[in-house]
């Protein structure tokens, strides 16, 4: 058991990274967000106090997430984490918001690093929750599933399921099986606002990333990101995210414009 404990602590410790940035120490922590990133905090000495902040990363959407501050429920959760971790807020001259915590006791510096990192992890991850009923995604999902059922044998289809036993946390909108155990995976990306659509992209990317750490990844022929063509969404804003999907060997397709391309890829 001691050996296992050492393996765990060594692996966890290896995830921490530090580098000097100006007068601060940039610390990459093992605390994850649901946008497939690890939290980074900044440690700075101010007179006789040690300050740990998020460096303005949350405000500047470095974690690929915009906080849904227009949602009252989210704000209640945000205020809870703010109070629970004892986090303070300040605004810089350029308008960026910083979340921080300080201490004059050097022995407590690790504590405030943990508190700020946990706070950032929680508020970013919670921001991915959709706080309003989303009728458009439901319609979109139903249309896609019906289209696939009409064109593909039911025994080859699974919906809203994990593919890998090595990562059951990674769930996919549609799994289309092929001979010799091979599959094509489809993630549904939709949203009634820029923020919801961005978060939907983040969830899709996280699922594909989780799968990439399993042995079953070699059985995947196509990783498809199917994007709902909601009329009021400005897709030009999301071209960097679409480009990122392509760099990760994913196939972005627009629904319903490219429904035939969807069928061609899953049946290839």
Helices and strands as residue ranges (DSSP letters): H 2-14, E 17-21, E 24-32, E 38-46, E 49-53, H 72-84, E 88-91, E 97-103, G 106-108, H 109-126, H 135-151, G 154-156, E 157-162, E 171-177, G 179-181, E 183-189, H 194-211, G 215-219, E 220-228, G 235-238, H 239-247, E 251-255, H 259-266
